């Protein structure tokens, strides 16, 4: 309850702050709209040359693209700003103030800055998803839709956990740019339907580097006959990633040397 | 309230030769050296006490503060702050301490400080009435009530520091760590912060640990100082005792009347000491403590004196002298 009240405070302050910078607010909306349009056009173009992409029809791929936008918008709105600052905080010693507060520093660092200027993009992405689902010719049951939304949420959390895990070595390396780039490159693996991968690549992307679980698994839930394995798989991987993140965070804090004054 | 025993902290630092060649070499092989930031430090601080940590850059002052605030893990030794091990960072411990760093801001830059204080109310779980009371009291003491609605980035450095102090003290901490709280401030703001800290100590009696490069902070705020040199505690005691032990001389200043007849020849007067300045209007002597009275009497007897004062040596000079005694026997 206390953490919910705290998050409400973060939201309030983030909105107040974002609205102070109107130009940046509208710039971000414009940029992301362009990105959505380019991505939809890209998948449409691919389907002009093939009927199936990784086993999905053009309607299914459209839903995948829309789910990707929603997942990306959640990440940009909720986590991205916070994680961008994390390596800088470690290097400059700004982590100090987060460590002396009687609140989980992981919670504080991960959620304190809600990118209110990306929130409009999240609404936009949800609109595109609604449109893509409405255009789907087959039936989509409420159960499948519920699991889809749940897995989409888990996928967003997984994306955050994997991104943060990529940044933790900054405690020892003291340089975050390379880590950030590794993480961004790896995240691209989530932006294609997992059906295009075969054999060991597919096994890696669903277990060791579980980027396929971020968007492809939720979308699969809409069309799968049996939802249980998808749900169990995603839950297990998310729990494992979170446990790994907490353990790595604790190790990192032991090595944290702050910065000289 | 603070109890430290045999506390040590080592850092491993990479060394690189200067220039491109050094960088290329370091790409394949690096020389690592171990830097001892703290060496078996012992320390006790009681309620209501302000202890000044004094030492040159790299002496370990900030490291000690950060270990005791639970930010940095030590390499060896024990510490208890309010009965808790700081680096275990229990919420109960963190609710009762405060950290103020003059070089780092904790408030949200783009928002008014008042908004930041609301967030702190949630973080520390401060009941509304208590929050309003504490905020009112602190704003009144620091004279910043009118600035509460101004975005932090638009405040002057002095006002910002006052807001940082409020942010740190709103939850009535029992232990306060102050790392260079007056750094970069003008003299008026420095004085205001010092006066506030003294008044706050009188009202609330927290234990305070202060580091500062400004000797005036130390002189005004701390009855007790701990001197660190290369991570080692070389002195722990009253500031007055440091002056008595390490300043064997006092400075005698005589402002001479216009009919004194040129610069006085005082060479013989300063036996065991020295003449610091001798002009037609002013005579300044550094005199051994036990000869101050007789020398003053002699000055008054020989020259027409308008005003005479006897001062201790500047504390900063005394402490610098202790630092310079590097390699010699620790005091």
HADDOCK unambig.tbl for C-alpha pairs under 7 A between the chains (distance, minus, plus):
assign (segid A and resid 6 and name CA) (segid B and resid 122 and name CA) 6.02 0.50 0.50
assign (segid A and resid 6 and name CA) (segid B and resid 123 and name CA) 6.89 0.50 0.50
assign (segid A and resid 9 and name CA) (segid B and resid 119 and name CA) 6.28 0.50 0.50
assign (segid A and resid 17 and name CA) (segid B and resid 110 and name CA) 6.39 0.50 0.50
assign (segid A and resid 17 and name CA) (segid B and resid 111 and name CA) 6.62 0.50 0.50
assign (segid A and resid 96 and name CA) (segid B and resid 71 and name CA) 6.07 0.50 0.50
assign (segid A and resid 97 and name CA) (segid B and resid 106 and name CA) 6.56 0.50 0.50
assign (segid A and resid 99 and name CA) (segid B and resid 71 and name CA) 6.10 0.50 0.50
assign (segid A and resid 100 and name CA) (segid B and resid 69 and name CA) 6.80 0.50 0.50
assign (segid A and resid 100 and name CA) (segid B and resid 70 and name CA) 6.93 0.50 0.50
assign (segid A and resid 100 and name CA) (segid B and resid 71 and name CA) 6.99 0.50 0.50
assign (segid A and resid 100 and name CA) (segid B and resid 94 and name CA) 5.69 0.50 0.50
assign (segid A and resid 101 and name CA) (segid B and resid 94 and name CA) 5.83 0.50 0.50
assign (segid A and resid 102 and name CA) (segid B and resid 91 and name CA) 4.52 0.50 0.50
assign (segid A and resid 102 and name CA) (segid B and resid 94 and name CA) 5.09 0.50 0.50
assign (segid A and resid 102 and name CA) (segid B and resid 95 and name CA) 5.60 0.50 0.50
assign (segid A and resid 102 and name CA) (segid B and resid 123 and name CA) 6.73 0.50 0.50
assign (segid A and resid 102 and name CA) (segid B and resid 124 and name CA) 6.55 0.50 0.50
assign (segid A and resid 103 and name CA) (segid B and resid 91 and name CA) 6.95 0.50 0.50
assign (segid A and resid 103 and name CA) (segid B and resid 123 and name CA) 6.61 0.50 0.50
assign (segid A and resid 254 and name CA) (segid B and resid 73 and name CA) 5.94 0.50 0.50
assign (segid A and resid 256 and name CA) (segid B and resid 72 and name CA) 6.39 0.50 0.50
assign (segid A and resid 257 and name CA) (segid B and resid 72 and name CA) 5.97 0.50 0.50
assign (segid A and resid 261 and name CA) (segid B and resid 62 and name CA) 6.89 0.50 0.50
